[in-house]
Amino acid sequence: MKLIEAADATSIITTVIGYFTQNWPALAILIGFGVGLKLFRSFGNRGLKGRF
């Protein structure tokens, strides 16, 4: 049972990796958006004294 689960997990991981290597621009945009949002939030927190 554990072997089957592990095989499923590895196949899922390889599928996801394959998907992201094919669509790396989308992944880059997603990461960039996440980083930008994080920076914007920390900047907003400093600017609005914790109201944002």
BELUR-V304113 format. One record per run of one state. SS is the DSSP state (~ for helix, > for strand, _ for the rest). FROM is the first residue (numbers start at 1). LEN is the number of residues. If there is no record, write none. Layout:
ss->SS from->FROM len->LEN
ss->SS from->FROM len->LEN
//
This chain:
ss->_ from->1 len->1
ss->~ from->2 len->21
ss->_ from->23 len->1
ss->~ from->24 len->24
ss->_ from->48 len->5
//
